[in-house]
Amino acid sequence: MTRLTIGLTVFLAIVLAIGVFRITYQVDALEKELKALNKEILQEQETIHILKAEWSYLNDPNRLEDLAKRYLGLEEMRGEQLINMDMFDKQLLPTNPNVQPTKAGQ
């Protein structure tokens, strides 16, 4: 009976030692994975910070105004370009009511 108890105890000690050994390696692997993920998160945060700064620069109103003037020929609106509703009807409606509007290119 004593030999059986000693043998069982040794067997359990070996099984527990193997279990602790495997758990230790799994924890090490998970810590490495966590460290890699934290490093990746920091890189992504830095990338997001750079992209936000770039987005802010690209959407600067002064820069957009300069680009619009340079490439699109857009200028600020002048007062004579404004019309009221009475002038709108006279300028856009055809003088001959029998003339039908045509599509562009026809």
N, C-alpha and C positions, 0 to 999 in steps of 0.2 A: 504494500500500500504506500509506503514511504517512497519507493522508487517511482511509482506511478505519479505521485504528487510532485516529486522533484522533476521528473520528465515533463509533466504537464506545465509546471512553472517555467522551466527552461524554454519549452516550446512557446508559451505565451510571451515570455521575455523577448524571444527572437522575433515573433510576429509583431509585437509592439515596437521593437527597435526598427524593423523594416518599415512599419507604418509611419513612425516619426521621421525616418530618413526620407521617405517619399513625400511626406507633407512639407518637410523642409525644402526639398528641391522644387516642389510646386509653388511654395511661397516665394522662393528666389526668382522663379520664372515669372510669376505674377508681378513682383516688384520691378523686374526689368521691363516688362510690358507697360507697367504704369509709368515708369520713368520715360520710356519712349513716347508714350501718349502725351505726357506733360510737355515734353520737348516739342512735339508736333503741335500741340495747342498753342504754345508760346510763339512758334513760327507762324501759325495761322493768324494769331492776334497781331503780330507785327505786320503781316501782309495786309490785314484788314486796315490797320492804322495807316499804312502807306497808301492803300487804295482810297481811303477816305480823304487823305490830304490831296491826292491827285484829283479826285472828284471835285473837291472844293476849289482847286485851282482851275479845273476845266469849266466849272460853272460860275466863275467870277463874272458878274454882270459887266464890268468894264472890259474884260477880255472878250466876252460874247458880242458886246457892242462894236468893238474894234473889228472883230472878224466879220460881223454882219455888214459893216460899212465897206470893208476891203473886198469881200468876195460876193456879196449879194447886192451891193449897190443900194442898200436900204439907208434911208435917212430919217431924221426925226420928222414927225408929222407937223405940217404947217397949218396955220389957221384957215387959209383959203380952201383947204381940202375938206373942211367940215361943212356939211349941208344939213338943212332941217328937212322935215318930212314933205313940205310943200315943194321944195326944190328937188327932192328925191323923185317924186312922181314925174316932174317935167323932164328931168334929165334921163331917166331910165326907160320910161314908157315911149313906144314909138308914136310919132306924130300922126301917122296914118293907121287908124284902128284896123284896117283890113290886112295889114301886113302881119304875118305870123312869124314869131321868132324862130330862127333856124339854129341848128346845132353847129358848133364850131367845126370847120373843116368841110362843110357841105357847100 
